[in-house]
Amino acid sequence: MIALQHLARFYRKQLSVDVIGVTGSNGKTTTKDLINSVLGTTYKVHKTQGNLNSQIGLPLTILEIEEDCEIVVLEMGMSEHGQIQRLSEIAEPNLAVITMIGQSHIQTLGLREAIADAKLEIVMNLKEQGLLIYNGDEPLLKERIHTLPNANHIEFIRFGESSSNDIYPVSMKEHSTGIDFTLNDEVIYFIPLHGKHNVYNAIIAIKVGQQFNLDQQSIKKGLKQVEITEMRFQMLKGKSGTTIINDAWNASPSSVKAAIETFEQLVGYKKKIIVLGDMLELGQEEEKYHRDIGQILNPNTIDYIFTIGERAKMIVQEAKFRYTKGKVKAFLTKEEAITEILSVCNPEDAVLVKGSRGMALEEVVQELI
């Protein structure tokens, strides 16, 4: 692995490309896809394929860059301190993005503060006069930004919900094909994606496009034609015409809450069924995080709740008091859950499937389509 990293770092130094590094607890892959789509309207862009964002995946991605490439969009993942710094050393980004700070990897890092510190390692090898685009709604980032050793040599742009940020949405309207939203620059944009969280991912792509001197028409075109990596709120047609939403790539408390909120807002379905697997790597607080999810599930917006896994049954334990008997069930195996899901599905229904990577709930999705 060390030899591979050295080779990738050497090759990076030979390339006259701009590098964009994207990290964060949630939203990395979708943000990368949006940036790639926007910049791809004007430049030759190379991006991380799938989820190859690791100590091995990132070097492999760099070694695949062709000599005529103009911009590279690299996703940077981690599970412990020092890993983002190492990826940043290899990639030497001109522009860095931190999407948000959540609870992923809290089992190994202990606190959200430690997660913020680990994500900020992306700045350590940011080129002089480089740019960091970060979530300005996150206090853990705001309070750390100006204490960075190289803070005086880089530029910062804040995005988020608050009007105190440099760029923020002033309105959003969700409909069956996606979301129209207006930013504080009074420009209206559209993304063919669902969920408020994806508006913030799109805002990052818009700002990146502006940094590379794209006009509004090109930015809008890139957003509209984006192709998102599989298993990220992926809409599929299931058996008997049921809509299956495959969001099974991963799950953390913040991403599950965002998925539930997005699912609740979808219109045109007779019943909504949610299938949740264990959220892993949450450490000592895992029971609290699972019970918190159970407390926000609403029988007025979600008709059935099925969980898979030992931890996820705590979601059911919290939610069952508000639901009619039989509409909330916990299963230990996928096979049992699949049988139950198929027994309640009709053509006009929608099913959302979400769980941590280790749960491999795409196997459930495959049996439903």
C-alpha positions as CSV (number, residue, x, y, z in Angstrom):
1,M,0.0,0.0,0.0
2,I,2.8,2.4,0.9
3,A,4.5,1.8,-2.5
4,L,1.2,2.5,-4.3
5,Q,0.7,5.7,-2.4
6,H,4.3,6.9,-3.2
7,L,3.7,6.1,-6.9
8,A,0.4,8.0,-6.9
9,R,2.0,11.0,-5.2
10,F,4.8,11.1,-7.7
11,Y,2.4,10.8,-10.7
12,R,0.2,13.6,-9.2
13,K,3.2,15.9,-9.2
14,Q,3.7,15.3,-12.9
15,L,0.2,16.3,-13.8
16,S,-0.9,19.9,-14.5
17,V,-4.4,19.4,-13.2
18,D,-6.6,21.1,-10.6
19,V,-7.6,18.7,-7.8
20,I,-10.8,18.9,-5.8
21,G,-10.9,16.9,-2.6
22,V,-14.3,16.0,-1.1
23,T,-14.8,14.7,2.4
24,G,-17.5,14.7,5.1
25,S,-19.5,12.3,7.2
26,N,-22.4,12.1,4.7
27,G,-23.0,13.3,1.1
28,K,-19.4,12.8,-0.2
29,T,-20.3,10.6,-3.2
30,T,-23.4,12.6,-4.3
31,T,-21.5,15.9,-4.0
32,K,-18.6,14.4,-6.0
33,D,-21.1,13.3,-8.7
34,L,-22.7,16.8,-8.8
35,I,-19.3,18.6,-9.1
36,N,-18.3,16.2,-11.8
37,S,-21.5,16.8,-13.8
38,V,-21.2,20.5,-13.5
39,L,-17.6,20.8,-14.4
40,G,-18.0,18.2,-17.1
41,T,-20.0,20.6,-19.2
42,T,-16.9,22.6,-19.9
43,Y,-13.8,20.6,-18.8
44,K,-12.4,17.1,-19.1
45,V,-12.9,15.8,-15.6
46,H,-11.8,12.6,-13.9
47,K,-13.6,11.5,-10.7
48,T,-13.5,8.8,-8.1
49,Q,-15.4,5.8,-9.4
50,G,-18.0,4.4,-7.0
51,N,-16.7,4.6,-3.5
52,L,-12.9,4.2,-4.1
53,N,-12.1,6.8,-1.5
54,S,-9.7,4.8,0.8
55,Q,-5.9,4.6,1.3
56,I,-5.8,2.3,-1.7
57,G,-8.8,3.6,-3.7
58,L,-7.6,7.2,-4.0
59,P,-4.1,6.3,-5.2
60,L,-5.6,4.0,-7.8
61,T,-7.9,6.8,-8.9
62,I,-5.0,9.2,-9.4
63,L,-3.0,6.6,-11.4
64,E,-6.0,6.3,-13.8
65,I,-5.8,10.1,-14.7
66,E,-5.1,10.7,-18.3
67,E,-2.6,13.3,-19.3
68,D,-5.1,15.6,-21.1
69,C,-7.4,15.7,-18.0
70,E,-8.0,19.2,-16.7
71,I,-9.8,18.7,-13.3
72,V,-9.9,15.7,-10.9
73,V,-12.6,15.3,-8.3
74,L,-11.4,13.0,-5.5
75,E,-13.6,11.6,-2.7
76,M,-11.7,11.1,0.5
77,G,-12.9,8.7,3.2
78,M,-11.5,7.7,6.5
79,S,-12.0,5.6,9.6
80,E,-9.4,7.1,11.9
81,H,-7.1,10.1,12.5
82,G,-4.3,10.7,10.0
83,Q,-6.0,9.0,7.0
84,I,-7.4,12.2,5.4
85,Q,-4.1,13.9,6.0
86,R,-2.3,11.1,4.1
87,L,-4.8,11.3,1.2
88,S,-4.4,15.0,1.1
89,E,-0.6,14.6,0.9
90,I,-1.0,12.4,-2.1
91,A,-3.6,14.5,-3.9
92,E,-2.4,18.0,-3.1
93,P,-5.9,19.6,-3.7
94,N,-6.4,23.1,-4.9
95,L,-9.9,23.1,-3.6
96,A,-11.3,21.1,-0.6
97,V,-14.9,20.4,0.5
98,I,-16.3,19.3,3.8
99,T,-19.9,18.4,3.4
100,M,-20.9,18.0,7.1
101,I,-19.9,16.4,10.4
102,G,-22.0,13.5,11.5
103,Q,-21.7,10.4,13.7
104,S,-19.9,8.0,11.3
105,H,-16.8,6.4,12.8
106,I,-17.7,7.7,16.3
107,Q,-16.9,4.2,17.6
108,T,-13.2,4.7,16.7
109,L,-12.9,8.4,17.1
110,G,-15.0,8.8,20.2
111,L,-16.5,12.3,19.8
112,R,-17.9,14.5,17.0
113,E,-15.1,17.0,17.9
114,A,-12.6,14.3,16.9
115,I,-14.5,13.6,13.7
116,A,-14.3,17.3,12.8
117,D,-10.6,17.4,13.5
118,A,-10.1,14.3,11.2
119,K,-12.1,15.8,8.4
120,L,-10.1,19.1,8.6
121,E,-6.9,17.2,7.8
122,I,-7.9,17.7,4.2
123,V,-6.7,21.3,4.5
124,M,-3.2,20.4,5.7
125,N,-1.9,19.9,2.1
126,L,-4.3,22.4,0.4
127,K,-2.2,24.4,-2.1
128,E,-1.3,28.0,-1.1
129,Q,-4.2,30.3,-2.1
130,G,-6.4,27.3,-2.2
131,L,-10.1,27.2,-1.3
132,L,-12.0,25.4,1.4
133,I,-15.8,25.2,1.0
134,Y,-17.4,24.0,4.2
135,N,-20.7,23.7,6.1
136,G,-21.1,26.9,7.9
137,D,-24.0,25.6,10.0
138,E,-21.6,23.3,11.8
139,P,-20.2,25.0,15.0
140,L,-17.4,22.4,15.2
141,L,-16.1,23.5,11.9
142,K,-16.6,27.3,12.4
143,E,-14.7,27.3,15.7
144,R,-11.8,25.4,14.2
145,I,-11.3,27.0,10.8
146,H,-9.3,30.0,11.9
147,T,-7.0,28.0,14.2
148,L,-5.7,26.0,11.3
149,P,-1.9,26.5,10.7
150,N,-2.4,27.6,7.1
151,A,-5.6,29.6,7.7
152,N,-3.9,32.8,6.5
153,H,-2.9,31.3,3.2
154,I,-6.3,29.9,2.0
155,E,-9.7,31.2,1.2
156,F,-13.0,30.0,2.9
157,I,-16.5,29.8,1.6
158,R,-19.4,28.8,3.9
159,F,-22.6,27.2,2.7
160,G,-25.6,26.1,4.7
161,E,-29.2,26.9,5.8
162,S,-28.3,30.0,7.8
163,S,-28.3,33.5,6.1
164,S,-25.0,34.1,7.9
165,N,-23.3,31.8,5.3
166,D,-21.8,33.1,2.1
167,I,-24.2,31.0,0.0
168,Y,-27.6,29.6,1.2
169,P,-31.1,28.7,-0.2
170,V,-33.9,31.2,0.2
171,S,-36.6,28.8,-1.1
172,M,-37.0,25.2,-2.1
173,K,-39.9,23.5,-3.9
174,E,-39.9,19.7,-4.2
175,H,-42.0,17.9,-6.8
176,S,-42.1,14.4,-8.4
177,T,-39.1,14.9,-10.6
178,G,-36.8,16.8,-8.2
179,I,-36.3,20.1,-6.5
180,D,-36.4,23.7,-7.7
181,F,-34.4,26.0,-5.3
182,T,-33.4,29.7,-5.3
183,L,-30.1,30.9,-3.7
184,N,-29.3,34.2,-2.1
185,D,-27.9,35.2,-5.5
186,E,-31.6,35.1,-6.7
187,V,-30.8,32.5,-9.3
188,I,-33.2,29.5,-9.6
189,Y,-31.7,26.0,-10.0
190,F,-33.1,22.5,-10.5
191,I,-31.8,19.1,-9.4
192,P,-33.4,15.8,-10.4
193,L,-32.9,14.6,-6.9
194,H,-35.0,14.4,-3.7
195,G,-34.3,15.7,-0.2
196,K,-33.3,19.0,1.3
197,H,-29.8,17.6,2.0
198,N,-29.2,17.3,-1.7
199,V,-29.8,21.0,-2.2
200,Y,-26.8,21.6,0.0
201,N,-24.8,19.1,-2.0
202,A,-25.8,21.0,-5.1
203,I,-24.8,24.3,-3.6
204,I,-21.3,23.0,-3.3
205,A,-21.2,22.0,-6.9
206,I,-22.6,25.5,-7.9
207,K,-19.9,27.2,-6.0
208,V,-17.2,25.0,-7.4
209,G,-18.5,25.7,-10.9
210,Q,-18.3,29.4,-10.3
211,Q,-14.7,29.1,-9.0
212,F,-13.9,27.5,-12.4
213,N,-15.6,30.4,-14.3
214,L,-18.6,28.4,-15.5
215,D,-21.6,30.5,-16.6
216,Q,-25.1,29.9,-15.1
217,Q,-26.3,28.0,-18.1
218,S,-23.5,25.5,-17.9
219,I,-24.0,25.1,-14.1
220,K,-27.7,24.5,-14.5
221,K,-27.1,22.0,-17.3
222,G,-24.7,20.1,-15.2
223,L,-27.0,19.9,-12.3
224,K,-29.9,18.8,-14.4
225,Q,-28.1,16.0,-16.2
226,V,-26.3,14.6,-13.1
227,E,-26.0,10.8,-12.8
228,I,-25.8,9.7,-9.2
229,T,-23.8,6.6,-8.0
230,E,-26.0,3.6,-7.3
231,M,-27.6,3.0,-3.9
232,R,-28.0,6.7,-3.0
233,F,-31.8,7.1,-2.9
234,Q,-31.9,5.3,-6.2
235,M,-35.5,5.0,-7.5
236,L,-36.3,1.5,-9.0
237,K,-39.4,-0.3,-10.2
238,G,-40.2,-3.3,-8.0
239,K,-42.4,-6.3,-8.4
240,S,-46.0,-5.5,-9.1
241,G,-45.1,-1.9,-9.9
242,T,-44.1,-1.0,-6.4
243,T,-41.5,1.9,-6.2
244,I,-38.3,0.7,-4.4
245,I,-35.9,3.3,-3.2
246,N,-32.4,1.8,-2.8
247,D,-30.5,3.9,-0.2
248,A,-28.6,0.9,1.1
249,W,-25.1,2.1,0.6
250,N,-24.6,3.2,4.2
251,A,-26.4,4.6,7.2
252,S,-25.7,7.0,10.1
253,P,-28.1,8.8,12.4
254,S,-28.0,12.0,10.3
255,S,-28.3,10.2,7.0
256,V,-31.2,8.1,8.1
257,K,-33.0,11.1,9.4
258,A,-32.5,12.9,6.1
259,A,-33.7,9.8,4.2
260,I,-36.8,9.6,6.3
261,E,-37.6,13.3,5.9
262,T,-37.2,13.0,2.1
263,F,-39.3,9.9,2.0
264,E,-42.1,11.5,4.0
265,Q,-42.3,14.4,1.5
266,L,-42.7,12.2,-1.6
267,V,-46.2,12.4,-3.0
268,G,-48.3,10.1,-5.1
269,Y,-48.0,6.9,-3.1
270,K,-50.8,5.0,-1.4
271,K,-48.6,3.4,1.3
272,K,-45.0,4.1,2.4
273,I,-43.0,1.3,3.9
274,I,-39.6,1.8,5.4
275,V,-37.0,-0.9,5.9
276,L,-34.1,0.0,8.2
277,G,-31.0,-2.1,9.1
278,D,-28.5,-1.7,11.9
279,M,-26.5,1.5,12.0
280,L,-22.9,0.3,12.7
281,E,-19.8,1.9,14.2
282,L,-21.7,4.1,16.7
283,G,-19.9,3.1,19.8
284,Q,-21.4,3.4,23.3
285,E,-24.2,5.6,22.1
286,E,-25.6,3.1,19.5
287,E,-28.7,2.4,21.6
288,K,-29.5,6.1,21.9
289,Y,-29.1,6.7,18.2
290,H,-31.3,3.8,17.2
291,R,-34.0,4.8,19.7
292,D,-33.9,8.4,18.4
293,I,-34.8,7.1,15.0
294,G,-37.7,5.2,16.4
295,Q,-39.0,8.3,18.1
296,I,-39.2,10.4,14.9
297,L,-41.1,7.8,12.8
298,N,-44.7,9.0,12.3
299,P,-47.7,6.8,11.5
300,N,-49.3,9.7,9.6
301,T,-46.4,9.7,7.0
302,I,-44.9,6.2,7.2
303,D,-47.3,3.3,7.2
304,Y,-45.1,0.3,7.9
305,I,-41.7,0.0,9.7
306,F,-39.6,-3.2,9.2
307,T,-36.2,-3.5,10.7
308,I,-33.4,-6.0,10.1
309,G,-30.7,-6.7,12.7
310,E,-30.1,-6.8,16.5
311,R,-29.5,-3.1,16.9
312,A,-32.3,-1.9,14.6
313,K,-34.9,-3.7,16.7
314,M,-34.5,-0.8,19.1
315,I,-36.1,1.4,16.5
316,V,-39.2,-0.8,16.6
317,Q,-39.2,-0.7,20.4
318,E,-39.6,3.0,20.3
319,A,-42.0,3.3,17.4
320,K,-44.4,0.5,18.2
321,F,-46.3,2.6,20.8
322,R,-47.6,5.0,18.1
323,Y,-48.4,2.3,15.4
324,T,-51.2,-0.2,15.0
325,K,-50.2,-3.7,15.8
326,G,-48.6,-5.5,12.9
327,K,-47.4,-2.4,11.2
328,V,-44.1,-2.3,13.0
329,K,-41.9,-5.5,13.0
330,A,-38.3,-6.4,13.8
331,F,-36.5,-9.2,12.0
332,L,-33.1,-10.7,12.5
333,T,-32.8,-12.1,9.0
334,K,-33.3,-10.6,5.6
335,E,-35.3,-13.6,4.4
336,E,-38.0,-13.1,7.0
337,A,-38.2,-9.4,6.3
338,I,-38.4,-9.9,2.5
339,T,-41.4,-12.2,2.9
340,E,-43.2,-9.7,5.1
341,I,-42.4,-6.7,2.8
342,L,-43.7,-8.5,-0.2
343,S,-46.9,-9.5,1.6
344,V,-47.9,-5.8,2.2
345,C,-46.7,-4.2,-1.1
346,N,-49.1,-3.0,-3.8
347,P,-48.4,-1.3,-7.1
348,E,-49.1,2.2,-5.7
349,D,-46.8,1.8,-2.7
350,A,-43.2,3.0,-2.1
351,V,-40.5,1.1,-0.1
352,L,-37.4,2.8,1.3
353,V,-34.5,0.5,2.1
354,K,-31.5,1.9,4.2
355,G,-28.8,0.4,6.4
356,S,-25.1,0.4,7.1
357,R,-22.7,-1.0,4.6
358,G,-22.1,-4.0,6.7
359,M,-25.8,-5.0,6.6
360,A,-25.7,-5.3,2.7
361,L,-29.4,-4.4,2.4
362,E,-29.0,-4.2,-1.4
363,E,-29.7,-8.0,-1.1
364,V,-33.2,-7.1,0.1
365,V,-33.6,-4.6,-2.8
366,Q,-32.7,-7.4,-5.3
367,E,-35.5,-9.6,-4.0
368,L,-38.0,-6.7,-4.3
369,I,-37.3,-5.7,-7.9
